[in-house]
Amino acid sequence: MEEAIFQITIQVAGHRFPLNIRRDEEILYRDAAKALKEQIDSYQKRHPNLPYETVLVMAAYHFAVTCERDKYREDIDPIVKTLELLDKELDRSLVE
């Protein structure tokens, strides 16, 4: 069955964005807006003399790095799991 689409309004950096989303993804969108607001606020407190535009770019860059880091972790996760299994097998072989 197809998920129902509905509209929410997210406010980020003084802008309101109406979004058409699946109901089961609502918390994802709301949490993302909250995380972005918290990051912007954090950078503003640490760098009160920077222009607001610069703070926005810094927050966007922070999340871009986070996304890339997560992709990297996903890429190496299967390798790490395989190496851990091989390590256990080697340990068992050495004990026998």
SELUM-562597 format. One record per atom (N, C-alpha, C): residue number from 1; residue in one letter; atom name; x, y negated, z negated. Coordinates in nm, 2 decimals. Layout:
@num:NUM, residu:A, atome:CA, u:X, v:Y, w:Z
...
This chain:
@num:1, residu:M, atome:N, u:0.08, v:0.12, w:0.00
@num:1, residu:M, atome:CA, u:0.00, v:0.00, w:0.00
@num:1, residu:M, atome:C, u:0.09, v:-0.12, w:0.00
@num:2, residu:E, atome:N, u:0.05, v:-0.22, w:0.08
@num:2, residu:E, atome:CA, u:0.13, v:-0.34, w:0.09
@num:2, residu:E, atome:C, u:0.11, v:-0.43, w:-0.03
@num:3, residu:E, atome:N, u:0.22, v:-0.49, w:-0.08
@num:3, residu:E, atome:CA, u:0.21, v:-0.58, w:-0.20
@num:3, residu:E, atome:C, u:0.14, v:-0.71, w:-0.16
@num:4, residu:A, atome:N, u:0.06, v:-0.76, w:-0.25
@num:4, residu:A, atome:CA, u:-0.01, v:-0.88, w:-0.23
@num:4, residu:A, atome:C, u:0.09, v:-1.00, w:-0.24
@num:5, residu:I, atome:N, u:0.08, v:-1.09, w:-0.15
@num:5, residu:I, atome:CA, u:0.16, v:-1.21, w:-0.14
@num:5, residu:I, atome:C, u:0.08, v:-1.32, w:-0.21
@num:6, residu:F, atome:N, u:0.15, v:-1.40, w:-0.30
@num:6, residu:F, atome:CA, u:0.09, v:-1.51, w:-0.36
@num:6, residu:F, atome:C, u:0.19, v:-1.63, w:-0.37
@num:7, residu:Q, atome:N, u:0.14, v:-1.74, w:-0.40
@num:7, residu:Q, atome:CA, u:0.22, v:-1.86, w:-0.40
@num:7, residu:Q, atome:C, u:0.26, v:-1.91, w:-0.54
@num:8, residu:I, atome:N, u:0.38, v:-1.94, w:-0.56
@num:8, residu:I, atome:CA, u:0.43, v:-2.00, w:-0.69
@num:8, residu:I, atome:C, u:0.50, v:-2.13, w:-0.65
@num:9, residu:T, atome:N, u:0.52, v:-2.21, w:-0.75
@num:9, residu:T, atome:CA, u:0.60, v:-2.33, w:-0.72
@num:9, residu:T, atome:C, u:0.71, v:-2.33, w:-0.82
@num:10, residu:I, atome:N, u:0.83, v:-2.34, w:-0.77
@num:10, residu:I, atome:CA, u:0.95, v:-2.35, w:-0.85
@num:10, residu:I, atome:C, u:1.01, v:-2.49, w:-0.84
@num:11, residu:Q, atome:N, u:1.06, v:-2.54, w:-0.96
@num:11, residu:Q, atome:CA, u:1.12, v:-2.67, w:-0.96
@num:11, residu:Q, atome:C, u:1.27, v:-2.65, w:-0.99
@num:12, residu:V, atome:N, u:1.35, v:-2.70, w:-0.89
@num:12, residu:V, atome:CA, u:1.49, v:-2.70, w:-0.91
@num:12, residu:V, atome:C, u:1.55, v:-2.83, w:-0.87
@num:13, residu:A, atome:N, u:1.63, v:-2.89, w:-0.96
@num:13, residu:A, atome:CA, u:1.70, v:-3.01, w:-0.94
@num:13, residu:A, atome:C, u:1.61, v:-3.12, w:-0.90
@num:14, residu:G, atome:N, u:1.50, v:-3.13, w:-0.96
@num:14, residu:G, atome:CA, u:1.40, v:-3.24, w:-0.93
@num:14, residu:G, atome:C, u:1.32, v:-3.22, w:-0.81
@num:15, residu:H, atome:N, u:1.33, v:-3.10, w:-0.74
@num:15, residu:H, atome:CA, u:1.25, v:-3.07, w:-0.62
@num:15, residu:H, atome:C, u:1.16, v:-2.96, w:-0.65
@num:16, residu:R, atome:N, u:1.04, v:-2.97, w:-0.60
@num:16, residu:R, atome:CA, u:0.94, v:-2.86, w:-0.61
@num:16, residu:R, atome:C, u:0.93, v:-2.78, w:-0.48
@num:17, residu:F, atome:N, u:0.94, v:-2.65, w:-0.50
@num:17, residu:F, atome:CA, u:0.94, v:-2.56, w:-0.38
@num:17, residu:F, atome:C, u:0.82, v:-2.46, w:-0.39
@num:18, residu:P, atome:N, u:0.72, v:-2.48, w:-0.31
@num:18, residu:P, atome:CA, u:0.62, v:-2.37, w:-0.30
@num:18, residu:P, atome:C, u:0.67, v:-2.25, w:-0.23
@num:19, residu:L, atome:N, u:0.66, v:-2.14, w:-0.29
@num:19, residu:L, atome:CA, u:0.71, v:-2.01, w:-0.23
@num:19, residu:L, atome:C, u:0.60, v:-1.91, w:-0.22
@num:20, residu:N, atome:N, u:0.60, v:-1.84, w:-0.11
@num:20, residu:N, atome:CA, u:0.51, v:-1.72, w:-0.09
@num:20, residu:N, atome:C, u:0.59, v:-1.60, w:-0.12
@num:21, residu:I, atome:N, u:0.56, v:-1.53, w:-0.22
@num:21, residu:I, atome:CA, u:0.64, v:-1.41, w:-0.27
@num:21, residu:I, atome:C, u:0.55, v:-1.30, w:-0.30
@num:22, residu:R, atome:N, u:0.61, v:-1.18, w:-0.32
@num:22, residu:R, atome:CA, u:0.53, v:-1.06, w:-0.37
@num:22, residu:R, atome:C, u:0.52, v:-1.08, w:-0.52
@num:23, residu:R, atome:N, u:0.41, v:-1.04, w:-0.57
@num:23, residu:R, atome:CA, u:0.38, v:-1.05, w:-0.71
@num:23, residu:R, atome:C, u:0.48, v:-0.98, w:-0.80
@num:24, residu:D, atome:N, u:0.53, v:-0.87, w:-0.75
@num:24, residu:D, atome:CA, u:0.63, v:-0.79, w:-0.83
@num:24, residu:D, atome:C, u:0.77, v:-0.86, w:-0.83
@num:25, residu:E, atome:N, u:0.79, v:-0.96, w:-0.75
@num:25, residu:E, atome:CA, u:0.92, v:-1.04, w:-0.75
@num:25, residu:E, atome:C, u:0.91, v:-1.17, w:-0.82
@num:26, residu:E, atome:N, u:0.80, v:-1.20, w:-0.88
@num:26, residu:E, atome:CA, u:0.78, v:-1.33, w:-0.95
@num:26, residu:E, atome:C, u:0.88, v:-1.36, w:-1.05
@num:27, residu:I, atome:N, u:0.91, v:-1.27, w:-1.14
@num:27, residu:I, atome:CA, u:1.01, v:-1.29, w:-1.25
@num:27, residu:I, atome:C, u:1.15, v:-1.31, w:-1.19
@num:28, residu:L, atome:N, u:1.18, v:-1.25, w:-1.08
@num:28, residu:L, atome:CA, u:1.31, v:-1.27, w:-1.01
@num:28, residu:L, atome:C, u:1.32, v:-1.41, w:-0.97
@num:29, residu:Y, atome:N, u:1.22, v:-1.47, w:-0.91
@num:29, residu:Y, atome:CA, u:1.23, v:-1.61, w:-0.86
@num:29, residu:Y, atome:C, u:1.23, v:-1.70, w:-0.97
@num:30, residu:R, atome:N, u:1.15, v:-1.68, w:-1.08
@num:30, residu:R, atome:CA, u:1.15, v:-1.77, w:-1.19
@num:30, residu:R, atome:C, u:1.28, v:-1.76, w:-1.27
@num:31, residu:D, atome:N, u:1.33, v:-1.64, w:-1.29
@num:31, residu:D, atome:CA, u:1.46, v:-1.63, w:-1.36
@num:31, residu:D, atome:C, u:1.58, v:-1.70, w:-1.28
@num:32, residu:A, atome:N, u:1.57, v:-1.68, w:-1.15
@num:32, residu:A, atome:CA, u:1.67, v:-1.75, w:-1.06
@num:32, residu:A, atome:C, u:1.67, v:-1.90, w:-1.08
@num:33, residu:A, atome:N, u:1.55, v:-1.96, w:-1.08
@num:33, residu:A, atome:CA, u:1.54, v:-2.10, w:-1.10
@num:33, residu:A, atome:C, u:1.59, v:-2.14, w:-1.23
@num:34, residu:K, atome:N, u:1.56, v:-2.06, w:-1.33
@num:34, residu:K, atome:CA, u:1.60, v:-2.09, w:-1.47
@num:34, residu:K, atome:C, u:1.75, v:-2.09, w:-1.48
@num:35, residu:A, atome:N, u:1.81, v:-1.98, w:-1.42
@num:35, residu:A, atome:CA, u:1.96, v:-1.97, w:-1.42
@num:35, residu:A, atome:C, u:2.03, v:-2.08, w:-1.35
@num:36, residu:L, atome:N, u:1.97, v:-2.13, w:-1.24
@num:36, residu:L, atome:CA, u:2.03, v:-2.24, w:-1.17
@num:36, residu:L, atome:C, u:2.02, v:-2.37, w:-1.25
@num:37, residu:K, atome:N, u:1.91, v:-2.39, w:-1.31
@num:37, residu:K, atome:CA, u:1.89, v:-2.51, w:-1.40
@num:37, residu:K, atome:C, u:1.99, v:-2.51, w:-1.51
@num:38, residu:E, atome:N, u:2.01, v:-2.39, w:-1.57
@num:38, residu:E, atome:CA, u:2.10, v:-2.38, w:-1.68
@num:38, residu:E, atome:C, u:2.25, v:-2.41, w:-1.64
@num:39, residu:Q, atome:N, u:2.28, v:-2.36, w:-1.52
@num:39, residu:Q, atome:CA, u:2.42, v:-2.38, w:-1.47
@num:39, residu:Q, atome:C, u:2.44, v:-2.53, w:-1.43
@num:40, residu:I, atome:N, u:2.34, v:-2.59, w:-1.37
@num:40, residu:I, atome:CA, u:2.35, v:-2.73, w:-1.34
@num:40, residu:I, atome:C, u:2.36, v:-2.81, w:-1.47
@num:41, residu:D, atome:N, u:2.28, v:-2.78, w:-1.57
@num:41, residu:D, atome:CA, u:2.29, v:-2.85, w:-1.70
@num:41, residu:D, atome:C, u:2.43, v:-2.84, w:-1.76
@num:42, residu:S, atome:N, u:2.48, v:-2.72, w:-1.75
@num:42, residu:S, atome:CA, u:2.61, v:-2.69, w:-1.81
@num:42, residu:S, atome:C, u:2.72, v:-2.77, w:-1.75
@num:43, residu:Y, atome:N, u:2.72, v:-2.77, w:-1.61
@num:43, residu:Y, atome:CA, u:2.82, v:-2.85, w:-1.54
@num:43, residu:Y, atome:C, u:2.80, v:-3.00, w:-1.57
@num:44, residu:Q, atome:N, u:2.68, v:-3.05, w:-1.58
@num:44, residu:Q, atome:CA, u:2.66, v:-3.19, w:-1.61
@num:44, residu:Q, atome:C, u:2.71, v:-3.23, w:-1.75
@num:45, residu:K, atome:N, u:2.69, v:-3.14, w:-1.84
@num:45, residu:K, atome:CA, u:2.75, v:-3.17, w:-1.98
@num:45, residu:K, atome:C, u:2.90, v:-3.17, w:-1.98
@num:46, residu:R, atome:N, u:2.96, v:-3.07, w:-1.91
@num:46, residu:R, atome:CA, u:3.11, v:-3.07, w:-1.91
@num:46, residu:R, atome:C, u:3.17, v:-3.17, w:-1.82
@num:47, residu:H, atome:N, u:3.10, v:-3.22, w:-1.72
@num:47, residu:H, atome:CA, u:3.15, v:-3.32, w:-1.63
@num:47, residu:H, atome:C, u:3.05, v:-3.44, w:-1.61
@num:48, residu:P, atome:N, u:3.03, v:-3.52, w:-1.72
@num:48, residu:P, atome:CA, u:2.92, v:-3.62, w:-1.71
@num:48, residu:P, atome:C, u:2.95, v:-3.73, w:-1.61
@num:49, residu:N, atome:N, u:3.07, v:-3.75, w:-1.57
@num:49, residu:N, atome:CA, u:3.11, v:-3.86, w:-1.48
@num:49, residu:N, atome:C, u:3.10, v:-3.82, w:-1.33
@num:50, residu:L, atome:N, u:3.08, v:-3.69, w:-1.30
@num:50, residu:L, atome:CA, u:3.07, v:-3.65, w:-1.16
@num:50, residu:L, atome:C, u:2.93, v:-3.69, w:-1.11
@num:51, residu:P, atome:N, u:2.93, v:-3.72, w:-0.98
@num:51, residu:P, atome:CA, u:2.80, v:-3.74, w:-0.91
@num:51, residu:P, atome:C, u:2.71, v:-3.62, w:-0.92
@num:52, residu:Y, atome:N, u:2.58, v:-3.63, w:-0.92
@num:52, residu:Y, atome:CA, u:2.49, v:-3.52, w:-0.93
@num:52, residu:Y, atome:C, u:2.50, v:-3.43, w:-0.81
@num:53, residu:E, atome:N, u:2.53, v:-3.48, w:-0.70
@num:53, residu:E, atome:CA, u:2.55, v:-3.40, w:-0.58
@num:53, residu:E, atome:C, u:2.66, v:-3.30, w:-0.60
@num:54, residu:T, atome:N, u:2.77, v:-3.35, w:-0.66
@num:54, residu:T, atome:CA, u:2.89, v:-3.27, w:-0.68
@num:54, residu:T, atome:C, u:2.86, v:-3.16, w:-0.78
@num:55, residu:V, atome:N, u:2.78, v:-3.19, w:-0.88
@num:55, residu:V, atome:CA, u:2.74, v:-3.09, w:-0.98
@num:55, residu:V, atome:C, u:2.65, v:-2.98, w:-0.91
@num:56, residu:L, atome:N, u:2.57, v:-3.02, w:-0.82
@num:56, residu:L, atome:CA, u:2.48, v:-2.92, w:-0.75
@num:56, residu:L, atome:C, u:2.57, v:-2.83, w:-0.67
@num:57, residu:V, atome:N, u:2.67, v:-2.89, w:-0.60
@num:57, residu:V, atome:CA, u:2.76, v:-2.81, w:-0.52
@num:57, residu:V, atome:C, u:2.84, v:-2.71, w:-0.61
@num:58, residu:M, atome:N, u:2.88, v:-2.75, w:-0.72
@num:58, residu:M, atome:CA, u:2.96, v:-2.67, w:-0.82
@num:58, residu:M, atome:C, u:2.87, v:-2.55, w:-0.86
@num:59, residu:A, atome:N, u:2.74, v:-2.58, w:-0.89
@num:59, residu:A, atome:CA, u:2.65, v:-2.47, w:-0.94
@num:59, residu:A, atome:C, u:2.62, v:-2.38, w:-0.82
@num:60, residu:A, atome:N, u:2.61, v:-2.43, w:-0.70
@num:60, residu:A, atome:CA, u:2.59, v:-2.34, w:-0.59
@num:60, residu:A, atome:C, u:2.71, v:-2.25, w:-0.56
@num:61, residu:Y, atome:N, u:2.82, v:-2.31, w:-0.57
@num:61, residu:Y, atome:CA, u:2.95, v:-2.23, w:-0.55
@num:61, residu:Y, atome:C, u:2.96, v:-2.13, w:-0.66
@num:62, residu:H, atome:N, u:2.93, v:-2.16, w:-0.79
@num:62, residu:H, atome:CA, u:2.93, v:-2.06, w:-0.89
@num:62, residu:H, atome:C, u:2.85, v:-1.94, w:-0.86
@num:63, residu:F, atome:N, u:2.73, v:-1.96, w:-0.81
@num:63, residu:F, atome:CA, u:2.64, v:-1.84, w:-0.77
@num:63, residu:F, atome:C, u:2.69, v:-1.77, w:-0.65
@num:64, residu:A, atome:N, u:2.75, v:-1.84, w:-0.55
@num:64, residu:A, atome:CA, u:2.81, v:-1.78, w:-0.44
@num:64, residu:A, atome:C, u:2.92, v:-1.68, w:-0.48
@num:65, residu:V, atome:N, u:3.01, v:-1.73, w:-0.57
@num:65, residu:V, atome:CA, u:3.11, v:-1.64, w:-0.62
@num:65, residu:V, atome:C, u:3.06, v:-1.52, w:-0.69
@num:66, residu:T, atome:N, u:2.95, v:-1.54, w:-0.77
@num:66, residu:T, atome:CA, u:2.89, v:-1.43, w:-0.84
@num:66, residu:T, atome:C, u:2.84, v:-1.33, w:-0.74
@num:67, residu:C, atome:N, u:2.77, v:-1.37, w:-0.64
@num:67, residu:C, atome:CA, u:2.72, v:-1.28, w:-0.54
@num:67, residu:C, atome:C, u:2.83, v:-1.20, w:-0.47
@num:68, residu:E, atome:N, u:2.94, v:-1.27, w:-0.43
@num:68, residu:E, atome:CA, u:3.05, v:-1.20, w:-0.37
@num:68, residu:E, atome:C, u:3.11, v:-1.10, w:-0.47
@num:69, residu:R, atome:N, u:3.13, v:-1.14, w:-0.59
@num:69, residu:R, atome:CA, u:3.18, v:-1.05, w:-0.69
@num:69, residu:R, atome:C, u:3.09, v:-0.92, w:-0.71
@num:70, residu:D, atome:N, u:2.96, v:-0.94, w:-0.71
@num:70, residu:D, atome:CA, u:2.87, v:-0.83, w:-0.72
@num:70, residu:D, atome:C, u:2.88, v:-0.74, w:-0.59
@num:71, residu:K, atome:N, u:2.90, v:-0.80, w:-0.48
@num:71, residu:K, atome:CA, u:2.92, v:-0.72, w:-0.36
@num:71, residu:K, atome:C, u:3.04, v:-0.63, w:-0.37
@num:72, residu:Y, atome:N, u:3.15, v:-0.69, w:-0.42
@num:72, residu:Y, atome:CA, u:3.28, v:-0.62, w:-0.43
@num:72, residu:Y, atome:C, u:3.26, v:-0.51, w:-0.53
@num:73, residu:R, atome:N, u:3.19, v:-0.53, w:-0.64
@num:73, residu:R, atome:CA, u:3.17, v:-0.43, w:-0.74
@num:73, residu:R, atome:C, u:3.09, v:-0.31, w:-0.68
@num:74, residu:E, atome:N, u:2.99, v:-0.34, w:-0.60
@num:74, residu:E, atome:CA, u:2.91, v:-0.24, w:-0.53
@num:74, residu:E, atome:C, u:3.00, v:-0.16, w:-0.44
@num:75, residu:D, atome:N, u:3.09, v:-0.22, w:-0.37
@num:75, residu:D, atome:CA, u:3.18, v:-0.16, w:-0.27
@num:75, residu:D, atome:C, u:3.27, v:-0.06, w:-0.34
@num:76, residu:I, atome:N, u:3.32, v:-0.09, w:-0.46
@num:76, residu:I, atome:CA, u:3.42, v:-0.01, w:-0.52
@num:76, residu:I, atome:C, u:3.36, v:0.09, w:-0.62
@num:77, residu:D, atome:N, u:3.24, v:0.07, w:-0.66
@num:77, residu:D, atome:CA, u:3.17, v:0.16, w:-0.76
@num:77, residu:D, atome:C, u:3.18, v:0.30, w:-0.72
@num:78, residu:P, atome:N, u:3.14, v:0.34, w:-0.60
@num:78, residu:P, atome:CA, u:3.15, v:0.48, w:-0.56
@num:78, residu:P, atome:C, u:3.30, v:0.54, w:-0.57
@num:79, residu:I, atome:N, u:3.39, v:0.45, w:-0.54
@num:79, residu:I, atome:CA, u:3.53, v:0.50, w:-0.54
@num:79, residu:I, atome:C, u:3.57, v:0.52, w:-0.69
@num:80, residu:V, atome:N, u:3.54, v:0.43, w:-0.78
@num:80, residu:V, atome:CA, u:3.57, v:0.44, w:-0.92
@num:80, residu:V, atome:C, u:3.51, v:0.57, w:-0.97
@num:81, residu:K, atome:N, u:3.38, v:0.60, w:-0.94
@num:81, residu:K, atome:CA, u:3.31, v:0.72, w:-0.99
@num:81, residu:K, atome:C, u:3.38, v:0.84, w:-0.94
@num:82, residu:T, atome:N, u:3.42, v:0.84, w:-0.82
@num:82, residu:T, atome:CA, u:3.49, v:0.96, w:-0.76
@num:82, residu:T, atome:C, u:3.63, v:0.98, w:-0.83
@num:83, residu:L, atome:N, u:3.70, v:0.87, w:-0.85
@num:83, residu:L, atome:CA, u:3.83, v:0.88, w:-0.92
@num:83, residu:L, atome:C, u:3.81, v:0.93, w:-1.06
@num:84, residu:E, atome:N, u:3.71, v:0.89, w:-1.13
@num:84, residu:E, atome:CA, u:3.68, v:0.94, w:-1.27
@num:84, residu:E, atome:C, u:3.65, v:1.09, w:-1.27
@num:85, residu:L, atome:N, u:3.58, v:1.14, w:-1.17
@num:85, residu:L, atome:CA, u:3.55, v:1.28, w:-1.16
@num:85, residu:L, atome:C, u:3.68, v:1.36, w:-1.13
@num:86, residu:L, atome:N, u:3.76, v:1.31, w:-1.04
@num:86, residu:L, atome:CA, u:3.88, v:1.37, w:-1.01
@num:86, residu:L, atome:C, u:3.98, v:1.38, w:-1.13
@num:87, residu:D, atome:N, u:3.98, v:1.27, w:-1.21
@num:87, residu:D, atome:CA, u:4.06, v:1.26, w:-1.33
@num:87, residu:D, atome:C, u:4.01, v:1.37, w:-1.43
@num:88, residu:K, atome:N, u:3.88, v:1.38, w:-1.45
@num:88, residu:K, atome:CA, u:3.83, v:1.49, w:-1.54
@num:88, residu:K, atome:C, u:3.87, v:1.63, w:-1.49
@num:89, residu:E, atome:N, u:3.86, v:1.65, w:-1.36
@num:89, residu:E, atome:CA, u:3.90, v:1.78, w:-1.30
@num:89, residu:E, atome:C, u:4.04, v:1.81, w:-1.32
@num:90, residu:L, atome:N, u:4.13, v:1.71, w:-1.30
@num:90, residu:L, atome:CA, u:4.27, v:1.73, w:-1.33
@num:90, residu:L, atome:C, u:4.30, v:1.76, w:-1.48
@num:91, residu:D, atome:N, u:4.23, v:1.69, w:-1.56
@num:91, residu:D, atome:CA, u:4.25, v:1.71, w:-1.71
@num:91, residu:D, atome:C, u:4.21, v:1.86, w:-1.74
@num:92, residu:R, atome:N, u:4.10, v:1.90, w:-1.69
@num:92, residu:R, atome:CA, u:4.06, v:2.04, w:-1.71
@num:92, residu:R, atome:C, u:4.16, v:2.14, w:-1.66
@num:93, residu:S, atome:N, u:4.21, v:2.11, w:-1.54
@num:93, residu:S, atome:CA, u:4.31, v:2.20, w:-1.47
@num:93, residu:S, atome:C, u:4.44, v:2.21, w:-1.56
@num:94, residu:L, atome:N, u:4.48, v:2.10, w:-1.61
@num:94, residu:L, atome:CA, u:4.60, v:2.09, w:-1.69
@num:94, residu:L, atome:C, u:4.59, v:2.17, w:-1.82
@num:95, residu:V, atome:N, u:4.47, v:2.17, w:-1.88
@num:95, residu:V, atome:CA, u:4.44, v:2.23, w:-2.01
@num:95, residu:V, atome:C, u:4.44, v:2.38, w:-1.99
@num:96, residu:E, atome:N, u:4.39, v:2.43, w:-1.88
@num:96, residu:E, atome:CA, u:4.38, v:2.58, w:-1.85
@num:96, residu:E, atome:C, u:4.51, v:2.64, w:-1.83
